[in-house]
Amino acid sequence: MDDTIPKTVTELENWMKAHCYNFESYSITGNSIYEGFGIDKSGTIFIWYYTGFCSDLSKTVLLKKELDTMNIKYLYDEIPYYGNRKPIYRVFVLGCDIKKTIHLKEKYCTE
């Protein structure tokens, strides 16, 4: 097996597949995941993130406030996972900040 360090997202995806990584928990080239790690590219910068979701808007609002207080950068969206009338709310914590926020997963992402 080739252990060359991947230089592109496609090379990384191929390396991960060759090493049996589960793509239900990793989003590398845009594959859909419910929760897990992902890599996106914004211009020339790669963004590594962790995503969790919650169907409780009030919990999501509290999580965002806690992340703001901790000065943690994140992205937020909502998708109609349970239908248009009952969306889920996703929070994407970026980069190594996931290490600072892992304790929040149990508190806010209980589904």
Number of C-alpha atoms within 10 A of each C-alpha: 6 7 8 8 9 13 8 10 15 12 13 16 18 14 18 16 12 12 12 9 13 10 17 13 17 23 23 19 14 10 11 13 15 14 18 16 22 23 19 15 12 8 6 6 8 13 13 19 22 24 24 19 23 18 19 15 13 11 15 20 12 12 18 18 12 14 19 12 9 12 10 17 14 18 12 13 11 15 14 11 13 10 9 9 8 13 17 19 20 20 22 21 25 19 18 12 18 21 10 12 15 12 10 13 14 9 10 17 19 10 9
